[in-house]
Structure formats: structure tokens, C-alpha cells
């Protein structure tokens, strides 16, 4: 079904694995298309309530595959046709998306991780804003997400100097949700993903939608958006279940509806 990725589902979680380990999971046009297809499948599947993106082998993603780079290409067109729709697909997916960063995330691979809602990093993981080393500008949403994660000054430092950031340094900067020892990385990611998949999925989707929108809104707009979101969330099964569980002093059983 897929040539450059692996798509699996278990316990309400879709696992999307970049599967070009011999190329450190570098992006190709086909990988862009397959990733977008996998995200669309996860979006439409009501049984899927969380998504994990990770890499096969020793890397998360090393960015663009430059081994067959065509110097006649317009990189702007490459972004518009491949990377930009992928980032938009992650942001617009109203289910939590987790980047399980098992190794190096460089260039657009780092951008991919930054676009996700949560970033769990192996103790062996690292981030590199590699664009500057080939005379390019950070892309794939990098200039949007990075300063929002670490602040303007630190984002400039990372983007211009292009120095490797180890997992522990990334945690100190707020780039990652958590750092996990490599030996237990997969099991801990799975536990985190299953936890998210057992939460009120509709509410998470609304939080994601309006939190992204808030960056371009003033207070009046945010207050109204919160009212709209709360009206929608208040009509869900999971809200009613949450209230019933609270009144009955038991743990709620959310179904994502």
C-alpha cells in the first residue's frame, strides 16, 4: 500500500513510520504524498483518536533527500507542492499528533516535528536547523513554529548558527514534551499515545483548532471562539460522560464523540 512509510493502527492510535532508513528517512515527493494520504486515512477513521509519526532505523528524518537534487528545481514550487500541504494536514487534523523523535531530526525533519502537537524525544535524539549549511532558509513551517516554541532570540540563534541541539538541551528550551531513555522509548511513546487516545477527542480537536487560530486573533475574537468551541464541546457525549463520572465519583470512559 505504501512504499516510503509504514501505516499501522492499534489501541485507537495510528502509527506512521517514515521508512527510508538507509537514507535517514529523507523526504522524497512520494513520501510527501504517502504521508498526506496516511493522515487523511487517520482523519477519516473514527476509531483513530491519536497519531504518532516516527522514523525507522536510527533517524527520525534528515530533511530533503539531496542525493538526487535537481539544481533546476524551484524550491518554492517544491514547498508548495509537497511540504506545505503536509504541514497543513498535520495542523488541520483535529486529533492529537505526536512526533516520536527516535534520532536526528534535521532540516525539514525538524520542521515536521515542530508542527506536531507533542514531541517525545529519545535520549539519542537531536535537532539540527541544517538549512543554513546549504545556504537555504528554514521552511516547512519552521519560521512559524520555532519562535513560538523557544522565543524569537533563541530561534534566530538556532536558525542562523545551525548547531546541533541534543535531546536534553531541547527539553530545557521547551522544544520537546519529554525526553525518554532509548531502552524504553517505544513503550513510553505507546503509553502516552494510548493515554491521549482515551481522552475526549472532540475537545482536543477544538483546543487545537482555536489555539492555532488565537495567534492571529485579538482578545475579542478569542473570547468568541472559546464560546463557539464550548458550545460545540458541551453537546458531545464525552462532556455528558465526564459530568456523570464526576457526579458518580468514578473514572470517565470517553469514546471520542
C-alpha positions as CSV (number, residue, x, y, z in Angstrom):
1,X,0.0,0.0,0.0
2,X,2.9,2.4,0.8
3,X,6.5,2.4,-0.4
4,X,8.1,5.0,1.8
5,X,6.1,4.8,5.1
6,X,4.5,2.1,7.3
7,X,0.9,2.7,8.5
8,X,-0.3,0.7,11.4
9,X,-3.2,1.0,13.9
10,X,-3.6,-0.3,17.4
11,X,-5.5,0.7,20.5
12,X,-7.0,3.7,18.8
13,X,-3.6,5.1,17.6
14,X,-2.4,5.4,14.0
15,X,1.4,4.8,13.8
16,X,3.0,6.4,10.8
17,X,6.7,5.4,10.4
18,X,8.9,7.1,7.9
19,X,10.6,4.1,6.2
20,X,13.7,5.0,4.3
21,X,16.2,4.1,7.0
22,X,19.1,3.8,4.5
23,X,18.5,7.5,3.7
24,X,17.9,8.5,7.3
25,X,14.2,8.8,6.3
26,X,14.9,11.8,4.0
27,X,11.9,13.2,2.2
28,X,11.0,12.5,-1.4
29,X,8.0,13.6,-3.4
30,X,6.5,10.1,-3.0
31,X,6.9,10.3,0.8
32,X,5.1,13.6,0.9
33,X,2.1,12.1,-1.0
34,X,2.1,9.0,1.2
35,X,2.3,10.9,4.4
36,X,-0.6,13.1,3.3
37,X,-2.6,10.0,2.4
38,X,-1.9,8.4,5.7
39,X,-3.0,11.5,7.6
40,X,-6.2,11.6,5.6
41,X,-6.9,8.0,6.4
42,X,-6.4,8.7,10.1
43,X,-8.6,11.8,10.0
44,X,-11.5,9.8,8.4
45,X,-11.2,6.8,10.7
46,X,-13.4,7.4,13.7
47,X,-11.6,4.6,15.6
48,X,-8.3,6.5,15.4
49,X,-8.1,9.1,18.2
50,X,-4.3,9.9,18.1
51,X,-1.5,9.8,15.6
52,X,2.2,9.0,16.1
53,X,4.8,10.0,13.5
54,X,8.2,8.4,13.9
55,X,11.2,7.1,11.9
56,X,12.6,3.7,11.1
57,X,16.2,3.0,12.0
58,X,18.5,5.5,13.7
59,X,16.9,8.7,12.4
60,X,13.6,10.5,12.7
61,X,14.0,12.4,9.5
62,X,17.1,14.1,7.9
63,X,15.1,16.5,5.8
64,X,15.1,16.7,2.0
65,X,16.8,13.9,0.1
66,X,19.6,15.8,-1.7
67,X,21.2,12.8,-3.3
68,X,19.2,13.3,-6.5
69,X,18.7,17.0,-6.1
70,X,17.9,18.7,-9.4
71,X,19.5,22.2,-9.4
72,X,17.0,23.4,-12.0
73,X,14.1,22.9,-9.5
74,X,12.4,26.0,-8.0
75,X,12.5,25.2,-4.3
76,X,9.4,27.4,-3.7
77,X,7.5,25.0,-6.0
78,X,8.8,22.0,-4.1
79,X,7.5,23.5,-0.9
80,X,4.1,24.5,-2.3
81,X,3.6,21.0,-3.8
82,X,5.0,18.8,-1.1
83,X,6.0,20.2,2.3
84,X,3.4,22.9,2.8
85,X,0.3,20.6,2.2
86,X,1.9,18.1,4.6
87,X,2.3,20.7,7.4
88,X,-1.2,22.0,6.8
89,X,-2.5,18.4,7.1
90,X,-0.9,18.0,10.5
91,X,-2.2,21.3,11.8
92,X,-5.7,20.8,10.5
93,X,-6.1,17.2,11.8
94,X,-8.3,17.6,14.8
95,X,-6.8,14.7,16.6
96,X,-3.5,14.9,18.6
97,X,-0.4,14.3,16.6
98,X,2.7,13.1,18.4
99,X,6.2,13.2,16.9
100,X,8.2,10.3,18.4
101,X,11.7,11.6,17.7
102,X,13.8,8.4,17.8
103,X,17.0,10.0,16.3
104,X,18.2,13.0,14.4
105,X,15.6,15.5,13.2
106,X,17.3,17.8,10.7
107,X,16.1,20.5,8.3
108,X,12.6,19.8,7.2
109,X,12.6,16.8,9.6
110,X,12.9,19.2,12.5
111,X,10.1,21.3,10.9
112,X,7.9,18.1,10.8
113,X,8.5,17.6,14.5
114,X,7.8,21.2,15.4
115,X,4.4,21.1,13.5
116,X,3.2,18.2,15.7
117,X,1.2,18.8,18.9
118,X,3.6,16.9,21.1
119,X,7.2,15.9,20.7
120,X,8.6,12.9,22.6
121,X,12.3,12.6,22.2
122,X,14.5,9.6,22.7
123,X,17.6,10.3,24.7
124,X,19.5,9.7,21.5
125,X,17.5,12.3,19.5
126,X,18.9,15.6,18.3
127,X,17.7,18.6,16.3
128,X,19.6,20.5,13.6
129,X,18.5,23.5,11.7
130,X,20.5,22.3,8.8
131,X,19.2,24.7,6.2
132,X,21.9,27.3,6.8
133,X,24.6,24.7,6.0
134,X,23.5,24.5,2.4
135,X,22.7,28.2,2.1
136,X,18.9,27.9,2.5
137,X,16.2,29.3,4.7
138,X,14.2,27.2,7.3
139,X,11.0,26.1,5.7
140,X,8.0,23.8,6.1
141,X,6.6,26.0,8.9
142,X,9.9,26.2,10.7
143,X,9.8,30.0,10.8
144,X,6.3,29.9,12.3
145,X,6.6,27.1,14.9
146,X,10.2,27.5,16.1
147,X,9.9,31.1,17.5
148,X,6.6,30.2,19.1
149,X,8.3,27.2,20.9
150,X,11.5,28.9,22.0
151,X,11.1,32.6,21.5
152,X,12.5,34.9,18.8
153,X,16.0,35.3,20.0
154,X,16.7,31.6,20.5
155,X,15.0,30.8,17.2
156,X,17.3,33.2,15.4
157,X,20.3,31.6,17.1
158,X,19.3,28.1,16.2
159,X,18.3,29.0,12.6
160,X,21.4,31.1,11.8
161,X,24.1,29.1,13.6
162,X,22.7,25.7,12.7
163,X,24.2,23.9,15.7
164,X,23.1,20.5,16.9
165,X,20.7,20.5,19.9
166,X,20.8,17.4,22.0
167,X,17.6,15.9,23.5
168,X,18.4,17.3,27.0
169,X,19.1,20.7,25.6
170,X,15.8,20.6,23.6
171,X,13.9,19.8,26.7
172,X,15.5,22.8,28.5
173,X,14.4,25.0,25.6
174,X,10.9,23.7,25.6
175,X,11.3,22.1,22.2
176,X,10.1,18.7,23.4
177,X,7.4,17.4,25.7
178,X,9.6,14.9,27.3
179,X,12.9,13.0,26.9
180,X,12.8,9.2,27.3
181,X,15.6,6.8,27.7
182,X,16.2,5.0,24.5
183,X,15.6,1.5,26.0
184,X,12.0,2.3,27.0
185,X,11.3,4.8,24.2
186,X,8.8,2.8,22.2
187,X,6.8,1.6,25.2
188,X,6.6,5.0,26.7
189,X,5.5,6.6,23.5
190,X,2.8,4.0,23.1
191,X,1.6,4.6,26.7
192,X,1.4,8.4,26.0
193,X,-0.4,7.9,22.7
194,X,-2.9,5.5,24.2
195,X,-3.5,8.0,27.0
196,X,-4.3,10.7,24.5
197,X,-6.5,8.3,22.5
198,X,-8.6,7.7,25.6
199,X,-9.3,11.4,26.2
200,X,-12.2,13.5,24.8
201,X,-11.0,13.6,21.2
202,X,-13.6,16.3,20.1
203,X,-12.5,18.6,22.8
204,X,-8.8,18.1,21.9
205,X,-9.6,18.9,18.3
206,X,-11.4,22.1,19.3
207,X,-8.5,23.1,21.6
208,X,-6.0,22.5,18.7
209,X,-8.1,24.4,16.1
210,X,-8.7,27.5,18.2
211,X,-5.3,27.6,19.8
212,X,-3.7,27.8,16.4
213,X,-6.3,30.5,15.4
214,X,-5.5,32.5,18.5
215,X,-2.1,33.6,17.2
216,X,-3.9,35.7,14.5
217,X,-6.8,36.9,16.7
218,X,-7.3,39.7,19.2
219,X,-8.9,39.1,22.6
220,X,-12.4,39.8,21.5
221,X,-12.1,37.1,18.7
222,X,-10.5,34.6,21.1
223,X,-13.3,35.1,23.6
224,X,-15.9,34.5,20.9
225,X,-14.0,31.5,19.6
226,X,-13.9,30.0,23.1
227,X,-17.7,30.5,23.3
228,X,-18.2,28.7,20.0
229,X,-15.9,25.9,20.9
230,X,-17.5,25.4,24.3
231,X,-21.0,25.4,22.8
232,X,-19.8,22.5,20.5
233,X,-18.0,20.6,23.2
234,X,-20.9,20.9,25.6
235,X,-23.1,18.9,23.1
236,X,-20.7,15.9,22.9
237,X,-21.2,12.5,24.5
238,X,-17.8,12.9,26.2
239,X,-18.9,16.0,28.1
240,X,-22.0,14.3,29.4
241,X,-20.0,11.3,30.3
242,X,-17.4,13.5,32.1
243,X,-20.2,15.2,34.2
244,X,-21.8,11.9,35.0
245,X,-18.5,10.4,36.1
246,X,-17.8,13.4,38.3
247,X,-21.1,13.2,40.0
248,X,-20.8,9.4,40.4
249,X,-17.2,9.7,41.7
250,X,-15.8,7.3,39.0
251,X,-13.3,7.5,36.2
252,X,-14.9,8.7,32.9
253,X,-15.0,6.4,29.9
254,X,-14.6,8.7,26.9
255,X,-15.3,7.5,23.4
256,X,-14.2,10.4,21.3
257,X,-17.7,11.6,20.3
